[in-house]
Amino acid sequence: VLKPFETGADGKRNPSYRDLFPEAPPEGLVPSCAVAGIVGALTGVIGTLEAMEAIKLITGIGEPLIGRLLLYDGLTARFDTIRYKAV
């Protein structure tokens, strides 16, 4: 969950997208979804995961993915989680 505009319980800022990727890729290196296409079912999987994260944040239950990145490989149905920090 990216919450860069809020601070954590320790008073430090939460990680942001740029903590993961400090610089944008060069123009033209990564094709857009409009050019490369996207598998429709994948948007449903990711949307459902995002909805669950929102529910956890709103209700205060569970463990939101703050400071962690959830990786999903739709071709192997594999999930991985990595931790990252604000720099």
SULKA-V417480 format. One line per field, one symbol per residue. ss: DSSP state (a for helix, b for strand, c for the rest). A space follows every 50 residues. Layout:
ss = ???
This chain:
ss = ccccccbcccccbcccaaaaccccccccccccaaaacccaaaaaaaaaaa aaaaaaaaaccccccccbbbbbbccccbbbbbbcccc
